């Protein structure tokens, strides 16, 4: 691809004296807030207390951040092993992984539901559209940071597709004179499509748990292919970690769905109040 020229957008949303607020944080917070609003509305409709998700997030947010950092550091350990130990905790320097956050959130949800004596699958089903919507919105935070992009765009790809993208996207993906694939955009669109499908599936009244399992399989399927295009993947033993976890996610979703639909399982449906 020929060298490109473009003016990147300012990463800073607001400067208040010595306090800097970045677009990344604003966009992530927007996605989380919208997801929470949707989850609260649906939980009330299905008979859960209106504060259930607020109470859950009190525990889930810090756990997700910690687990996302642990996941990242584990796969990048060679970069931390010989450095100052405090660097392991330096989240402000970058380095968290969505799969780590999801694992931590699921573990937190299992414990939370056990203590509160509510169905984990009911909570997970309600949360599924909110999760994938927040992820779809959150990828635009990566866009503002000029990260989570793919490799350089070939001349053929530019002529067939990339040139038709809005200028502000191509300008932002022009880094040091090289135009990169906006994989953040590909994943965002995939997630938004998944969100729309999940809203439609709510009307079908699937077996309980299948909304969340669809989310897990859908997100994992798209992430597997998009991860193959990225240049910043976490790698272990020559394998891209996100692709391995995505395959595991798809297999688990299918197996659990089959088990919960086996004869005699007596699995309740999504809209059941109990």
C-alpha positions, 0 to 999 in steps of 0.5 A, a space after each residue: 500500500 502506498 504511504 498515506 496521509 491523515 490527521 489523527 483525532 485528538 485522544 483527549 476528551 477533556 482537560 481539567 487542569 492536571 486531570 486528563 479525560 481520554 475518549 477511550 474511557 468516555 466511550 467505554 463508560 458510555 457502552 457500559 452505561 447503555 448496557 446496564 440500562 438495557 439489563 435493568 429494564 429487562 431484569 425488571 420485566 422478567 421479575 428480578 429486583 431492579 437493583 440486581 445488576 447494579 449490585 452485581 456490577 459493584 463486584 463484577 467491575 473490579 473483578 473484571 479489571 483485575 482478571 483482565 490484567 492478570 490474563 494480559 500479564 500472564 501471556 506477556 510475562 516475558 516483558 514483566 519478568 525482569 522489570 520492576 515488579 510494580 509494572 505488573 499493576 501499571 494498568 494506566 500504561 495499557 494492557 488488559 484483555 477482554 477474555 480475561 474480563 469475561 472469565 472474571 465476570 462469569 466467575 463473579 456471576 456464579 458466586 453472586 447468583 449463589 449468594 443471592 439465590 437467583 438463576 445464573 443462566 437467567 442473569 447471564 441471558 439478560 446480560 448477553 445483549 448488554 455485553 455484546 453491545 458494550 463490546 461493540 461500542 467499546 471498540 471505538 475507544 480502541 479506534 481513538 487510541 489507534 490500537 487493535 488494528 490489523 496489518 497494512 492495507 494492500 493496494 487490492 484491499 484499498 481499491 475494493 473496500 477500504 477507500 469507501 470507508 469514511 475519511 475520519 476512519 482512514 485518517 485515524 488508521 493512517 499511522 506513521 504514514 501507513 494505512 492499517 486495517 480497521 479491525 476495531 470496526 470489523 469487530 464492532 460491526 460484528 458485535 452490533 449485528 449480534 446485539 440485533 440478533 439477540 434482541 430478536 431471539 428474546 421473542 423466540 423464548 429459547 431455553 434458559 441459558 441459550 441467549 448467553 450461549 449464543 452470545 458466547 459462540 457468536 462473539 467467539 466466532 467473529 473474534 477468531 477470524 478478526 484476531 487473525 488480522 490483528 498485529 497486537 495479539 497475545 501469543 503463547 507457544 506460537 498460538 494466538 491466545 484469543 483464537 484458542 480461547 474463542 475455539 474453546 468458547 464455541 465448543 463449550 457453548 455447543 456442548 452446554 446447549 446440547 446438555 441443557 436440551 437433553 431429554 428430561 433436563 426440564 430446562 426453563 425458558 427465557 421468559 419464565 419468571 422462576 
